[in-house]
Amino acid sequence: MDEVFLIGHDVSPSTRGKDPAEVFAKAVNDMYRHVVTKRRLQMIVWGDRLIDAERYDYGEWESSRNNTWPAIYMIPKDIIIADWHYEKRDSYPSLSLFLDKGFRVLPTSFKDVEASQKLIEYGQGLKNPGILGHLFTSWSRVEKLADWPPLAANAGRVKPPPDPPRP
């Protein structure tokens, strides 16, 4: 569900003229019914299409400029959001966006070691039990996973989330 650009666009005959957020939410909710309700599995969704590009300083790949972002209000909150950011930044405000909306979050990085370290530090610095750890991604074959630079450099950095407060 990431990098969806043509929902509601004139070149998309099945969604032309439709509200992109409603179409996106329907697709997520249809999958949710199959994955969670029917199969009783946990669902994880990439978060980029749920981030408002006008409000958050992310590029068009990391956030929605085609108005899919209001779907954040239309999907179940027990979906885990994989909030991917592949470049080093001073802050990652979308982590708090998802947490504030009631989602659990897996901050997600790629191959840049410094960027992965920064994202891990930022996510853990929030000290929120909704940050579930960290997800490393690779879009190519990795021969020896333990030696892959982002994993090797961050071994031991990812801590389990804090225990939720007790009533």
OpenMM code with the backbone's topology and positions (N, CA, C; nanometers):
from openmm import Vec3, app, unit

residues = "MET ASP GLU VAL PHE LEU ILE GLY HIS ASP VAL SER PRO SER THR ARG GLY LYS ASP PRO ALA GLU VAL PHE ALA LYS ALA VAL ASN ASP MET TYR ARG HIS VAL VAL THR LYS ARG ARG LEU GLN MET ILE VAL TRP GLY ASP ARG LEU ILE ASP ALA GLU ARG TYR ASP TYR GLY GLU TRP GLU SER SER ARG ASN ASN THR TRP PRO ALA ILE TYR MET ILE PRO LYS ASP ILE ILE ILE ALA ASP TRP HIS TYR GLU LYS ARG ASP SER TYR PRO SER LEU SER LEU PHE LEU ASP LYS GLY PHE ARG VAL LEU PRO THR SER PHE LYS ASP VAL GLU ALA SER GLN LYS LEU ILE GLU TYR GLY GLN GLY LEU LYS ASN PRO GLY ILE LEU GLY HIS LEU PHE THR SER TRP SER ARG VAL GLU LYS LEU ALA ASP TRP PRO PRO LEU ALA ALA ASN ALA GLY ARG VAL LYS PRO PRO PRO ASP PRO PRO ARG PRO".split()
positions = [
    Vec3(0.0816, -0.1199, 0.0000),
    Vec3(0.0000, 0.0000, 0.0000),
    Vec3(0.0861, 0.1266, 0.0000),
    Vec3(0.2142, 0.1156, -0.0365),
    Vec3(0.2957, 0.2369, -0.0413),
    Vec3(0.3065, 0.2897, -0.1839),
    Vec3(0.3463, 0.4138, -0.1922),
    Vec3(0.3726, 0.4796, -0.3198),
    Vec3(0.2558, 0.4681, -0.4171),
    Vec3(0.1356, 0.4822, -0.3664),
    Vec3(0.0154, 0.4790, -0.4496),
    Vec3(-0.0102, 0.6221, -0.4965),
    Vec3(0.0100, 0.6451, -0.6263),
    Vec3(0.0026, 0.7811, -0.6785),
    Vec3(-0.1199, 0.8097, -0.7647),
    Vec3(-0.1800, 0.7102, -0.8260),
    Vec3(-0.2805, 0.7371, -0.9287),
    Vec3(-0.4248, 0.7126, -0.8858),
    Vec3(-0.4504, 0.6985, -0.7577),
    Vec3(-0.5889, 0.6834, -0.7112),
    Vec3(-0.6661, 0.8118, -0.7433),
    Vec3(-0.7787, 0.7957, -0.8077),
    Vec3(-0.8628, 0.9097, -0.8414),
    Vec3(-0.8139, 0.9902, -0.9604),
    Vec3(-0.7043, 0.9501, -1.0181),
    Vec3(-0.6426, 1.0223, -1.1298),
    Vec3(-0.7149, 0.9883, -1.2605),
    Vec3(-0.7065, 1.0795, -1.3572),
    Vec3(-0.7716, 1.0576, -1.4866),
    Vec3(-0.7211, 0.9343, -1.5607),
    Vec3(-0.5971, 0.8919, -1.5353),
    Vec3(-0.5433, 0.7742, -1.6042),
    Vec3(-0.5825, 0.6432, -1.5361),
    Vec3(-0.6592, 0.6514, -1.4275),
    Vec3(-0.7041, 0.5317, -1.3569),
    Vec3(-0.8538, 0.5133, -1.3797),
    Vec3(-0.8924, 0.4332, -1.4794),
    Vec3(-1.0345, 0.4208, -1.5122),
    Vec3(-1.1210, 0.3722, -1.3966),
    Vec3(-1.0667, 0.2870, -1.3108),
    Vec3(-1.1500, 0.2315, -1.2030),
    Vec3(-1.1694, 0.3283, -1.0865),
    Vec3(-1.0828, 0.4302, -1.0753),
    Vec3(-1.0960, 0.5238, -0.9623),
    Vec3(-1.1105, 0.6694, -1.0066),
    Vec3(-1.1128, 0.6944, -1.1354),
    Vec3(-1.1224, 0.8309, -1.1886),
    Vec3(-1.2380, 0.9069, -1.1237),
    Vec3(-1.2057, 1.0237, -1.0697),
    Vec3(-1.3086, 1.1104, -1.0113),
    Vec3(-1.3507, 1.0741, -0.8703),
    Vec3(-1.2973, 0.9664, -0.8159),
    Vec3(-1.3335, 0.9240, -0.6806),
    Vec3(-1.2400, 0.9887, -0.5784),
    Vec3(-1.2873, 0.9987, -0.4551),
    Vec3(-1.2074, 1.0540, -0.3465),
    Vec3(-1.0919, 0.9582, -0.3171),
    Vec3(-0.9659, 1.0037, -0.3335),
    Vec3(-0.8517, 0.9147, -0.3121),
    Vec3(-0.8470, 0.8546, -0.1711),
    Vec3(-0.8820, 0.9318, -0.0698),
    Vec3(-0.8783, 0.8800, 0.0673),
    Vec3(-0.9807, 0.7684, 0.0864),
    Vec3(-1.1003, 0.7855, 0.0312),
    Vec3(-1.2034, 0.6834, 0.0446),
    Vec3(-1.1651, 0.5556, -0.0304),
    Vec3(-1.1074, 0.5695, -0.1489),
    Vec3(-1.0649, 0.4525, -0.2258),
    Vec3(-0.9524, 0.3801, -0.1523),
    Vec3(-0.8556, 0.4568, -0.1015),
    Vec3(-0.7443, 0.3975, -0.0288),
    Vec3(-0.7945, 0.3267, 0.0968),
    Vec3(-0.8802, 0.3944, 0.1726),
    Vec3(-0.9342, 0.3345, 0.2958),
    Vec3(-1.0137, 0.2085, 0.2650),
    Vec3(-1.0897, 0.2096, 0.1568),
    Vec3(-1.1659, 0.0893, 0.1210),
    Vec3(-1.0710, -0.0273, 0.0931),
    Vec3(-0.9626, -0.0016, 0.0206),
    Vec3(-0.8658, -0.1079, -0.0085),
    Vec3(-0.8033, -0.1613, 0.1205),
    Vec3(-0.7645, -0.0718, 0.2104),
    Vec3(-0.7066, -0.1138, 0.3382),
    Vec3(-0.8095, -0.1927, 0.4185),
    Vec3(-0.9314, -0.1428, 0.4256),
    Vec3(-1.0356, -0.2100, 0.5034),
    Vec3(-1.0754, -0.3452, 0.4438),
    Vec3(-1.0751, -0.3563, 0.3117),
    Vec3(-1.1015, -0.4856, 0.2484),
    Vec3(-0.9932, -0.5861, 0.2855),
    Vec3(-0.8677, -0.5418, 0.2797),
    Vec3(-0.7571, -0.6302, 0.3188),
    Vec3(-0.7649, -0.6646, 0.4668),
    Vec3(-0.8024, -0.5669, 0.5479),
    Vec3(-0.8150, -0.5888, 0.6921),
    Vec3(-0.9170, -0.6995, 0.7206),
    Vec3(-1.0304, -0.6939, 0.6535),
    Vec3(-1.1319, -0.7976, 0.6741),
    Vec3(-1.0772, -0.9358, 0.6405),
    Vec3(-0.9963, -0.9436, 0.5364),
    Vec3(-0.9389, -1.0734, 0.4984),
    Vec3(-0.8255, -1.1149, 0.5928),
    Vec3(-0.7307, -1.0251, 0.6171),
    Vec3(-0.6102, -1.0580, 0.6943),
    Vec3(-0.6402, -1.0726, 0.8432),
    Vec3(-0.7122, -0.9756, 0.8999),
    Vec3(-0.7329, -0.9729, 1.0447),
    Vec3(-0.8611, -1.0453, 1.0851),
    Vec3(-0.9720, -1.0051, 1.0260),
    Vec3(-1.1002, -1.0621, 1.0664),
    Vec3(-1.1122, -1.2089, 1.0277),
    Vec3(-1.0827, -1.2419, 0.9028),
    Vec3(-1.0983, -1.3791, 0.8556),
    Vec3(-0.9816, -1.4698, 0.8955),
    Vec3(-0.8597, -1.4240, 0.8741),
    Vec3(-0.7412, -1.5078, 0.8967),
    Vec3(-0.6828, -1.4951, 1.0371),
    Vec3(-0.7277, -1.3952, 1.1126),
    Vec3(-0.6805, -1.3725, 1.2507),
    Vec3(-0.5294, -1.3465, 1.2568),
    Vec3(-0.4790, -1.2693, 1.1611),
    Vec3(-0.3387, -1.2324, 1.1558),
    Vec3(-0.3229, -1.0842, 1.1893),
    Vec3(-0.2020, -1.0434, 1.2175),
    Vec3(-0.1718, -0.9029, 1.2413),
    Vec3(-0.1448, -0.8370, 1.1066),
    Vec3(-0.1932, -0.7164, 1.0877),
    Vec3(-0.1747, -0.6452, 0.9619),
    Vec3(-0.0785, -0.5289, 0.9823),
    Vec3(0.0147, -0.5157, 0.8881),
    Vec3(0.1088, -0.4043, 0.8856),
    Vec3(0.0896, -0.3332, 0.7522),
    Vec3(0.0836, -0.1998, 0.7563),
    Vec3(0.0663, -0.1197, 0.6354),
    Vec3(0.1761, -0.0139, 0.6308),
    Vec3(0.2333, 0.0083, 0.5131),
    Vec3(0.3261, 0.1195, 0.4959),
    Vec3(0.2516, 0.2494, 0.5255),
    Vec3(0.3186, 0.3418, 0.5910),
    Vec3(0.2520, 0.4633, 0.6366),
    Vec3(0.2552, 0.5820, 0.5436),
    Vec3(0.3327, 0.5787, 0.4369),
    Vec3(0.3535, 0.6987, 0.3562),
    Vec3(0.2255, 0.7612, 0.3015),
    Vec3(0.1289, 0.6826, 0.2617),
    Vec3(0.0062, 0.7388, 0.2029),
    Vec3(-0.0859, 0.7991, 0.3077),
    Vec3(-0.0517, 0.7825, 0.4355),
    Vec3(-0.1335, 0.8364, 0.5441),
    Vec3(-0.0736, 0.9633, 0.6041),
    Vec3(0.0303, 1.0157, 0.5421),
    Vec3(0.0985, 1.1358, 0.5903),
    Vec3(0.0663, 1.2513, 0.4962),
    Vec3(0.0149, 1.3591, 0.5499),
    Vec3(-0.0209, 1.4781, 0.4726),
    Vec3(0.1061, 1.5547, 0.4341),
    Vec3(0.1378, 1.5585, 0.3052),
    Vec3(0.2582, 1.6257, 0.2570),
    Vec3(0.2542, 1.7766, 0.2786),
    Vec3(0.1354, 1.8339, 0.2887),
    Vec3(0.1248, 1.9777, 0.3136),
    Vec3(0.1637, 2.0115, 0.4574),
    Vec3(0.1382, 1.9211, 0.5469),
    Vec3(0.1637, 1.9454, 0.6891),
    Vec3(0.3020, 1.8982, 0.7338),
    Vec3(0.3506, 1.7916, 0.6749),
    Vec3(0.4773, 1.7323, 0.7162),
    Vec3(0.5813, 1.7486, 0.6064),
    Vec3(0.7020, 1.7769, 0.6453),
    Vec3(0.8106, 1.8057, 0.5529),
    Vec3(0.8768, 1.6769, 0.5023),
    Vec3(0.7996, 1.6016, 0.4256),
    Vec3(0.8514, 1.4818, 0.3617),
    Vec3(0.8283, 1.4959, 0.2117),
    Vec3(0.9041, 1.4239, 0.1338),
    Vec3(0.8872, 1.4277, -0.0107),
    Vec3(0.7648, 1.3510, -0.0571),
    Vec3(0.7391, 1.3543, -0.1874),
    Vec3(0.6184, 1.2911, -0.2413),
    Vec3(0.6203, 1.1394, -0.2307),
    Vec3(0.7375, 1.0787, -0.2137),
    Vec3(0.7438, 0.9342, -0.1976),
    Vec3(0.7106, 0.8957, -0.0534),
    Vec3(0.7469, 0.9808, 0.0426),
    Vec3(0.7286, 0.9505, 0.1850),
    Vec3(0.5976, 1.0033, 0.2410),
    Vec3(0.5214, 1.0766, 0.1606),
    Vec3(0.3964, 1.1344, 0.2091),
    Vec3(0.2997, 1.1529, 0.0926),
    Vec3(0.1772, 1.1827, 0.1263),
    Vec3(0.0715, 1.1902, 0.0260),
    Vec3(0.0498, 1.3326, -0.0229),
    Vec3(0.0690, 1.3496, -0.1528),
    Vec3(0.0333, 1.4761, -0.2185),
    Vec3(-0.0928, 1.4583, -0.3025),
    Vec3(-0.1485, 1.3380, -0.3004),
    Vec3(-0.2674, 1.3114, -0.3810),
    Vec3(-0.3909, 1.2830, -0.2941),
    Vec3(-0.3846, 1.3325, -0.1706),
    Vec3(-0.5006, 1.3304, -0.0804),
    Vec3(-0.5492, 1.1926, -0.0387),
    Vec3(-0.4571, 1.0977, -0.0264),
    Vec3(-0.4938, 0.9703, 0.0352),
    Vec3(-0.4834, 0.9797, 0.1877),
    Vec3(-0.4121, 1.0798, 0.2376),
    Vec3(-0.3835, 1.0871, 0.3812),
    Vec3(-0.5064, 1.0894, 0.4712),
    Vec3(-0.6224, 1.1477, 0.4335),
    Vec3(-0.7366, 1.1423, 0.5258),
    Vec3(-0.7850, 1.0002, 0.5562),
    Vec3(-0.7369, 0.9020, 0.4824),
    Vec3(-0.7714, 0.7623, 0.5127),
    Vec3(-0.7250, 0.7228, 0.6525),
    Vec3(-0.6320, 0.7990, 0.7100),
    Vec3(-0.5846, 0.7709, 0.8463),
    Vec3(-0.7015, 0.7695, 0.9456),
    Vec3(-0.8067, 0.8428, 0.9144),
    Vec3(-0.9255, 0.8500, 1.0013),
    Vec3(-1.0270, 0.7404, 0.9699),
    Vec3(-1.0022, 0.6617, 0.8664),
    Vec3(-1.1026, 0.5669, 0.8171),
    Vec3(-1.0607, 0.4207, 0.8293),
    Vec3(-0.9451, 0.3943, 0.8891),
    Vec3(-0.8959, 0.2564, 0.8965),
    Vec3(-0.8805, 0.2141, 1.0422),
    Vec3(-0.8851, 0.0836, 1.0694),
    Vec3(-0.8742, 0.0351, 1.2069),
    Vec3(-0.7404, 0.0710, 1.2706),
    Vec3(-0.7461, 0.1033, 1.3987),
    Vec3(-0.6272, 0.1478, 1.4717),
    Vec3(-0.5398, 0.0325, 1.5207),
    Vec3(-0.5840, -0.0918, 1.5038),
    Vec3(-0.4976, -0.2030, 1.5445),
    Vec3(-0.4058, -0.2485, 1.4315),
    Vec3(-0.4069, -0.1767, 1.3207),
    Vec3(-0.3090, -0.1992, 1.2145),
    Vec3(-0.1766, -0.1386, 1.2605),
    Vec3(-0.0677, -0.2109, 1.2419),
    Vec3(0.0647, -0.1565, 1.2710),
    Vec3(0.1105, -0.0770, 1.1492),
    Vec3(0.1613, 0.0429, 1.1735),
    Vec3(0.2092, 0.1275, 1.0653),
    Vec3(0.3610, 0.1152, 1.0540),
    Vec3(0.4084, 0.0727, 0.9376),
    Vec3(0.5515, 0.0722, 0.9079),
    Vec3(0.5828, 0.2090, 0.8475),
    Vec3(0.6369, 0.2961, 0.9312),
    Vec3(0.6643, 0.4348, 0.8915),
    Vec3(0.8067, 0.4423, 0.8385),
    Vec3(0.8204, 0.4342, 0.7073),
    Vec3(0.9529, 0.4241, 0.6454),
    Vec3(1.0103, 0.5606, 0.6111),
    Vec3(1.1367, 0.5747, 0.6462),
    Vec3(1.2150, 0.6939, 0.6116),
    Vec3(1.3573, 0.6476, 0.5882),
    Vec3(1.4098, 0.6772, 0.4718),
    Vec3(1.5373, 0.6207, 0.4306),
    Vec3(1.6525, 0.7196, 0.4362),
    Vec3(1.6224, 0.8463, 0.4659),
    Vec3(1.7282, 0.9459, 0.4721),
    Vec3(1.7397, 1.0014, 0.6129),
    Vec3(1.8594, 1.0465, 0.6460),
    Vec3(1.8853, 1.1043, 0.7776),
    Vec3(1.8132, 1.2387, 0.7897),
    Vec3(1.7430, 1.2551, 0.9010),
    Vec3(1.6686, 1.3786, 0.9297),
    Vec3(1.6908, 1.4162, 1.0754),
    Vec3(1.6611, 1.5401, 1.1093),
    Vec3(1.6688, 1.5827, 1.2493),
    Vec3(1.5517, 1.5287, 1.3300),
    Vec3(1.4373, 1.5129, 1.2642),
    Vec3(1.3201, 1.4601, 1.3339),
    Vec3(1.2329, 1.3828, 1.2354),
    Vec3(1.1469, 1.3018, 1.2935),
    Vec3(1.0554, 1.2180, 1.2161),
    Vec3(0.9160, 1.2359, 1.2757),
    Vec3(0.8511, 1.3490, 1.2475),
    Vec3(0.7237, 1.3812, 1.3131),
    Vec3(0.6097, 1.2859, 1.2821),
    Vec3(0.6216, 1.2100, 1.1760),
    Vec3(0.5140, 1.1152, 1.1445),
    Vec3(0.5032, 1.0043, 1.2479),
    Vec3(0.6113, 0.9734, 1.3186),
    Vec3(0.6013, 0.8733, 1.4253),
    Vec3(0.4979, 0.9177, 1.5283),
    Vec3(0.5078, 1.0430, 1.5714),
    Vec3(0.4108, 1.0959, 1.6687),
    Vec3(0.2719, 1.1083, 1.6085),
    Vec3(0.2638, 1.1419, 1.4804),
    Vec3(0.1339, 1.1475, 1.4132),
    Vec3(0.0609, 1.0149, 1.4290),
    Vec3(0.1277, 0.9055, 1.3954),
    Vec3(0.0633, 0.7744, 1.4028),
    Vec3(0.0331, 0.7336, 1.5465),
    Vec3(0.1254, 0.7611, 1.6359),
    Vec3(0.1021, 0.7295, 1.7772),
    Vec3(-0.0181, 0.8075, 1.8302),
    Vec3(-0.0244, 0.9362, 1.7990),
    Vec3(-0.1350, 1.0212, 1.8454),
    Vec3(-0.2700, 0.9764, 1.7905),
    Vec3(-0.2690, 0.9129, 1.6737),
    Vec3(-0.3939, 0.8638, 1.6135),
    Vec3(-0.4321, 0.7265, 1.6674),
    Vec3(-0.3464, 0.6683, 1.7530),
    Vec3(-0.3807, 0.5406, 1.8159),
    Vec3(-0.3185, 0.4181, 1.7527),
    Vec3(-0.2287, 0.4370, 1.6573),
    Vec3(-0.1629, 0.3234, 1.5926),
    Vec3(-0.0366, 0.2841, 1.6690),
    Vec3(0.0043, 0.1587, 1.6529),
    Vec3(0.1374, 0.1157, 1.6929),
    Vec3(0.2258, 0.1320, 1.5697),
    Vec3(0.3557, 0.1577, 1.5932),
    Vec3(0.4430, 0.1974, 1.4834),
    Vec3(0.5722, 0.1174, 1.4828),
    Vec3(0.6141, 0.0791, 1.3644),
    Vec3(0.7468, 0.0233, 1.3417),
    Vec3(0.8236, 0.1222, 1.2545),
    Vec3(0.9090, 0.2064, 1.3149),
    Vec3(0.9941, 0.2917, 1.2326),
    Vec3(1.0751, 0.2008, 1.1399),
    Vec3(1.0891, 0.2413, 1.0143),
    Vec3(1.1457, 0.1528, 0.9129),
    Vec3(1.2544, 0.2235, 0.8330),
    Vec3(1.3714, 0.1596, 0.8246),
    Vec3(1.4836, 0.2186, 0.7514),
    Vec3(1.5284, 0.1265, 0.6394),
    Vec3(1.6270, 0.1762, 0.5640),
    Vec3(1.6782, 0.1011, 0.4494),
    Vec3(1.8286, 0.0824, 0.4670),
    Vec3(1.9077, 0.1175, 0.3695),
    Vec3(2.0488, 0.0809, 0.3695),
    Vec3(2.1439, 0.1841, 0.4286),
    Vec3(2.1016, 0.3076, 0.4456),
    Vec3(2.1894, 0.4112, 0.4979),
    Vec3(2.2077, 0.3916, 0.6490),
    Vec3(2.3298, 0.3623, 0.6908),
    Vec3(2.3577, 0.3309, 0.8308),
    Vec3(2.3266, 0.4492, 0.9218),
    Vec3(2.3757, 0.5692, 0.8862),
    Vec3(2.3501, 0.6864, 0.9707),
    Vec3(2.2011, 0.7178, 0.9807),
    Vec3(2.1307, 0.7056, 0.8697),
    Vec3(1.9866, 0.7319, 0.8705),
    Vec3(1.9141, 0.6311, 0.9590),
    Vec3(1.9544, 0.5051, 0.9522),
    Vec3(1.8890, 0.4044, 1.0363),
    Vec3(1.9169, 0.4318, 1.1832),
    Vec3(2.0395, 0.4709, 1.2166),
    Vec3(2.0724, 0.5026, 1.3555),
    Vec3(1.9907, 0.6211, 1.4058),
    Vec3(1.9782, 0.7238, 1.3231),
    Vec3(1.9029, 0.8434, 1.3620),
    Vec3(1.7547, 0.8095, 1.3849),
    Vec3(1.6972, 0.7293, 1.2962),
    Vec3(1.5568, 0.6913, 1.3101),
    Vec3(1.5346, 0.6049, 1.4344),
    Vec3(1.6257, 0.5130, 1.4614),
    Vec3(1.6159, 0.4313, 1.5825),
    Vec3(1.6224, 0.5192, 1.7070),
    Vec3(1.7196, 0.6084, 1.7124),
    Vec3(1.7344, 0.6984, 1.8278),
    Vec3(1.6108, 0.7854, 1.8468),
    Vec3(1.5595, 0.8398, 1.7375),
    Vec3(1.4422, 0.9265, 1.7473),
    Vec3(1.3211, 0.8484, 1.7980),
    Vec3(1.2971, 0.7331, 1.7390),
    Vec3(1.1825, 0.6515, 1.7805),
    Vec3(1.1920, 0.6092, 1.9253),
    Vec3(1.3088, 0.5651, 1.9681),
    Vec3(1.3243, 0.5230, 2.1069),
    Vec3(1.3195, 0.6411, 2.2023),
    Vec3(1.3617, 0.7579, 2.1548),
    Vec3(1.3562, 0.8779, 2.2370),
    Vec3(1.2146, 0.9210, 2.2714),
    Vec3(1.1182, 0.8748, 2.1946),
    Vec3(0.9786, 0.9074, 2.2248),
    Vec3(0.9292, 0.8341, 2.3490),
    Vec3(0.9969, 0.7261, 2.3860),
    Vec3(0.9626, 0.6470, 2.5052),
    Vec3(0.8127, 0.6163, 2.5103),
    Vec3(0.7634, 0.5681, 2.3994),
    Vec3(0.6216, 0.5375, 2.3862),
    Vec3(0.6069, 0.3878, 2.3586),
    Vec3(0.5245, 0.3181, 2.4347),
    Vec3(0.5076, 0.1743, 2.4111),
    Vec3(0.4485, 0.1420, 2.2740),
    Vec3(0.3972, 0.2424, 2.2055),
    Vec3(0.3451, 0.2214, 2.0708),
    Vec3(0.4542, 0.2056, 1.9660),
    Vec3(0.5776, 0.2428, 2.0001),
    Vec3(0.6920, 0.2177, 1.9118),
    Vec3(0.7355, 0.0742, 1.9407),
    Vec3(0.7173, -0.0136, 1.8449),
    Vec3(0.7324, -0.1571, 1.8678),
    Vec3(0.8745, -0.2098, 1.8485),
    Vec3(0.9643, -0.1269, 1.8038),
    Vec3(1.1000, -0.1702, 1.7754),
    Vec3(1.1472, -0.0994, 1.6514),
    Vec3(1.2027, -0.1731, 1.5582),
    Vec3(1.2510, -0.1147, 1.4332),
    Vec3(1.2431, -0.2205, 1.3242),
    Vec3(1.2105, -0.1774, 1.2040),
    Vec3(1.2034, -0.2668, 1.0888),
    Vec3(1.3091, -0.2228, 0.9884),
    Vec3(1.3989, -0.3139, 0.9545),
    Vec3(1.4990, -0.2888, 0.8514),
    Vec3(1.4466, -0.3461, 0.7206),
    Vec3(1.4631, -0.2714, 0.6114),
    Vec3(1.4195, -0.3225, 0.4819),
    Vec3(1.5380, -0.3324, 0.3873),
    Vec3(1.5280, -0.4252, 0.2970),
    Vec3(1.6237, -0.4363, 0.1871),
    Vec3(1.5440, -0.4714, 0.0632),
    Vec3(1.5748, -0.4054, -0.0447),
    Vec3(1.5017, -0.4289, -0.1681),
    Vec3(1.5872, -0.5072, -0.2677),
    Vec3(1.6843, -0.5791, -0.2135),
    Vec3(1.7654, -0.6683, -0.2953),
    Vec3(1.8132, -0.7832, -0.2077),
    Vec3(1.8746, -0.8798, -0.2690),
    Vec3(1.9219, -0.9973, -0.1955),
    Vec3(2.0372, -0.9597, -0.1030),
    Vec3(2.0295, -1.0069, 0.0197),
    Vec3(2.1368, -0.9879, 0.1165),
    Vec3(2.1911, -1.1269, 0.1475),
    Vec3(2.3166, -1.1504, 0.1115),
    Vec3(2.3753, -1.2837, 0.1272),
    Vec3(2.3848, -1.3262, 0.2733),
    Vec3(2.4455, -1.2434, 0.3556),
    Vec3(2.4637, -1.2769, 0.4962),
    Vec3(2.4013, -1.1644, 0.5790),
    Vec3(2.2815, -1.1871, 0.6244),
    Vec3(2.2036, -1.0839, 0.6906),
    Vec3(2.2761, -1.0201, 0.8093),
    Vec3(2.3449, -1.0980, 0.8880),
    Vec3(2.4133, -1.0450, 1.0062),
    Vec3(2.5230, -0.9459, 0.9691),
    Vec3(2.5741, -0.9530, 0.8459),
    Vec3(2.6804, -0.8627, 0.8015),
    Vec3(2.6274, -0.7429, 0.7231),
    Vec3(2.4970, -0.7391, 0.6986),
    Vec3(2.4415, -0.6269, 0.6224),
    Vec3(2.4638, -0.5001, 0.7041),
    Vec3(2.5272, -0.3966, 0.6487),
    Vec3(2.5708, -0.2801, 0.7270),
    Vec3(2.4669, -0.2184, 0.8213),
    Vec3(2.3432, -0.1936, 0.7785),
    Vec3(2.2497, -0.1341, 0.8749),
    Vec3(2.2230, -0.2224, 0.9962),
    Vec3(2.2139, -0.3527, 0.9741),
    Vec3(2.1914, -0.4441, 1.0865),
    Vec3(2.3155, -0.4557, 1.1739),
    Vec3(2.4308, -0.4733, 1.1115),
    Vec3(2.5545, -0.4893, 1.1874),
    Vec3(2.5840, -0.3651, 1.2709),
    Vec3(2.5646, -0.2475, 1.2137),
    Vec3(2.5944, -0.1226, 1.2851),
    Vec3(2.4964, -0.0958, 1.3986),
    Vec3(2.3782, -0.1521, 1.3893),
    Vec3(2.2743, -0.1247, 1.4890),
    Vec3(2.2482, -0.2412, 1.5833),
    Vec3(2.3323, -0.3415, 1.5781),
    Vec3(2.3144, -0.4565, 1.6676),
    Vec3(2.3120, -0.4077, 1.8122),
    Vec3(2.2087, -0.4435, 1.8823),
    Vec3(2.1960, -0.4043, 2.0224),
    Vec3(2.1355, -0.2673, 2.0458),
    Vec3(2.1167, -0.1881, 1.9420),
    Vec3(2.0591, -0.0533, 1.9584),
    Vec3(1.9082, -0.0561, 1.9798),
    Vec3(1.8412, -0.1496, 1.9155),
    Vec3(1.6954, -0.1548, 1.9219),
    Vec3(1.6553, -0.2225, 2.0525),
    Vec3(1.5868, -0.1474, 2.1339),
    Vec3(1.5419, -0.1963, 2.2645),
    Vec3(1.3937, -0.2303, 2.2549),
    Vec3(1.3464, -0.3223, 2.3389),
    Vec3(1.2030, -0.3501, 2.3400),
    Vec3(1.1274, -0.2267, 2.3875),
    Vec3(1.0028, -0.2117, 2.3438),
    Vec3(0.9254, -0.0962, 2.3890),
    Vec3(0.9045, -0.1003, 2.5399),
    Vec3(0.8897, 0.0182, 2.6018),
    Vec3(0.8649, 0.0193, 2.7462),
    Vec3(0.7302, -0.0442, 2.7784),
    Vec3(0.7188, -0.0949, 2.8983),
    Vec3(0.5910, -0.1507, 2.9420),
    Vec3(0.4875, -0.0398, 2.9467),
    Vec3(0.3646, -0.0709, 2.9059),
    Vec3(0.2601, 0.0316, 2.9159),
    Vec3(0.2330, 0.0655, 3.0614),
    Vec3(0.1852, 0.1883, 3.0870),
    Vec3(0.1560, 0.2254, 3.2265),
    Vec3(0.0471, 0.1362, 3.2845),
    Vec3(0.0582, 0.1074, 3.4122),
    Vec3(-0.0431, 0.0253, 3.4794),
    Vec3(-0.1499, 0.1157, 3.5389),
    Vec3(-0.2745, 0.0695, 3.5331),
    Vec3(-0.3841, 0.1522, 3.5882),
    Vec3(-0.3775, 0.1634, 3.7391),
] * unit.nanometer
topology = app.Topology()
chain = topology.addChain("A")
for resn in residues:
    res = topology.addResidue(resn, chain)
    for name in ("N", "CA", "C"):
        topology.addAtom(name, app.Element.getBySymbol(name[0]), res)
